[in-house]
Amino acid sequence: MAAIIVLSLHWNDKEQICDKEHETKWRVWATFAAARMAIYSVVVLLMYSFKNFLDNRPRLLTQAGSFRNMIDALGLIWFVVGNMWLFGDDDNNCHHPDRSPIYGLCISMLIINYVQICLPCILAAIMIPIFCFCMPCLIRVMARLHNRAVQVRY
């Protein structure tokens, strides 16, 4: 939704922040990334909504899963392209890209992709203290409960 609003309001801005090439790359990347995210969301929503229907038709479920995975792989490739286009400039034609709303949109979409890609690592890092500090306590409590259960039987 944000991509539609920002792109429609700022597609033909009169004020040029950077050269035409940079702004065209940002527009193309944001448009394609927003379309991919929308298609992916619709596919996942349809797969969830018609879960019972798809469970009874394994071939259709496999095809839907393959299509979702293809869109996800395309998103990963487009994520790399976005990183190269936004952060990989060797020339210094664009001194203040942060003034462009479309550039801000692209950065926001890349941050969402980074969080999505790194989420398993973030969750694993969060779980380390829980396992290190709470697991010994949990083992102790379980051992005591087990000992009481054994004593009650006899």
N, C-alpha and C positions, 0 to 999 in steps of 0.2 A: 504494500500500500504506500509506504514511504517512497519507494522508487517511482511509482506512478506520479505521485505529487511533485517530487523534486524534478524529475525529468520533464514533466509537462510544463512546469513553471520556468525552468531554466534551460530548455533545449536551445533556444535562439537568443541567448543573452547578448546584448550589445557590447557590454564591457568584456573585453578579452583579458583574462588573467594570464594565460599562457599562449603559446602558439597554437595554431589550428590543429596540428597533429596530436598534441597532448589532449586537447579537449575532445577531439573525435575519438581517441582511444578510450577516454573515460566514459563517454556516452555509450559507445558500443559495448564496453565491458559491463557497465551497469545495466543496460537494457537486456543483454543476454543472461547475466547473472540473475536478474529479477525474474525473467521468463523461466529459467531453469528451476529456481526456487518455487515458483508458482506451480509449475508442472509437477515437480516432485511432491509438493504438498497435496495436490489434487490426487495423485496416484496413491499416496499413502492413505489419504482419507477414504478413497474408494475401496482400497484393499481392506481397511478396517470396517467400513460400513457393510461391505458384502462378504465378510469373513465366513459366515455359514455357507453362503453360495459357493465361495471359492474352495472351502474345505471339502465339499462334495465333488469337486472337479479338479483333481490334482494337476492335470495338464495345464489348465487355465491358471491355476495358482502359481505353477512354475514359470509360466510365461509372464505373468504380472510381476513376479519377483525378479525375473531377469530384466524386464523393462525398468523396474525401479533401480536395480543395480547399475544398469547402463546409464541412467540419468545421474546417479551418484558418481560414477566414474567420470562422466563428462564434467560434472561439477568440480571434481578434483583437478582435472586438467585445466579447467577455466580458472580455478583458484590460483594455480601456478602462473598462468598467463596474466592474471590480475596483479599478482605480486611483481612480476617482471615489468609490466606497463606502469604501475604506480610507483614502485621503489627502485627500479633498475635503470634509471636514466643516467647516462654518462655525460650528456651535454647539459649545460646549465641555461637552457632557454626559459625555464620556468622557475622563477625565484620565490614566488608565494602561491603555491598551488592550494594552500589551505583556505584561501579566500573564495574558492569556487565551491558552490553548494554541491555540484555533481562530484567533485573530488571528495568532499566530506561524505557523500552517500557511498562512494566506492570504498572509502576507508571503513565506514561502518559495516558494510557488507563483508569486507575482508575480516574484520574483527569477529563477526558472527561465525564466519567459516573457521577461523582459528579456534574459537571456543568449541565448535562442533567437532573439529578434528582432534583437539587436545583433551576433550572431556574424559576419556578413559584414564589418561595420565593424571589429570587433576583429581579424579575420584580415587585413584590408587594412592596418590600423595596424601589425600585427606584420611584414607583408611589406615595408613601406617601408624599414626599415634594411637588409634583405637586398638589395633592389634597389639601394639607394644605395651600399652598401659592398662588396657581393660581385659585383655585375654588372660593374663595370670589370675586376675580376680575372678573372672568367670570360671576358670578351671578349678579354683579353690572352692567356689560355691557349689559347682557341680559335683566335686568330690565329696563334699560334706552331705549334700542331698543324697548322693548314691550310698554313702555309709549309713545314713538314717534309714533309707529304704531297705537296705540289707538287714539292719538290726530289727526293724519292724516285722520282717518275714519270720524271723526265728523267734 
